[in-house]
């Protein structure tokens, strides 16, 4: 089991997002803007779902990693700290899933 966390990835993304390294994919994504990053999140979300349905664990693992990476880049580009998302998840898990969903109103 690895000790690598989403917080570790978020820190790496933060460093690379401000890098002057022309080969930094993260920097290129940030430079292309929120719309392009959001598009990548959508693509990776679909690819993750398809991999889950296909039943290929290795493919699902890879696609999930791509999705998490692009989601963290999107959060950074929009100025939403990972800590805010984690705090929201913590708040939601303080009650049952059905209670939490009901508290959000109708979908």
Rosetta blueprint (number, residue, H / E / L):
1 X L
2 X L
3 X L
4 X L
5 X L
6 X H
7 X H
8 X H
9 X H
10 X H
11 X H
12 X H
13 X H
14 X H
15 X H
16 X H
17 X H
18 X L
19 X L
20 X L
21 X L
22 X L
23 X L
24 X L
25 X H
26 X H
27 X H
28 X H
29 X H
30 X H
31 X H
32 X H
33 X L
34 X H
35 X H
36 X H
37 X H
38 X H
39 X H
40 X H
41 X H
42 X H
43 X H
44 X H
45 X H
46 X H
47 X H
48 X H
49 X H
50 X H
51 X H
52 X H
53 X H
54 X H
55 X L
56 X L
57 X H
58 X H
59 X H
60 X H
61 X H
62 X H
63 X H
64 X H
65 X H
66 X H
67 X H
68 X H
69 X H
70 X H
71 X H
72 X H
73 X H
74 X H
75 X H
76 X H
77 X H
78 X H
79 X L
80 X L
81 X L
82 X H
83 X H
84 X H
85 X H
86 X H
87 X H
88 X H
89 X H
90 X H
91 X H
92 X H
93 X L
94 X L
95 X L
96 X L
97 X H
98 X H
99 X H
100 X H
101 X H
102 X H
103 X H
104 X L
105 X L
106 X L
107 X L
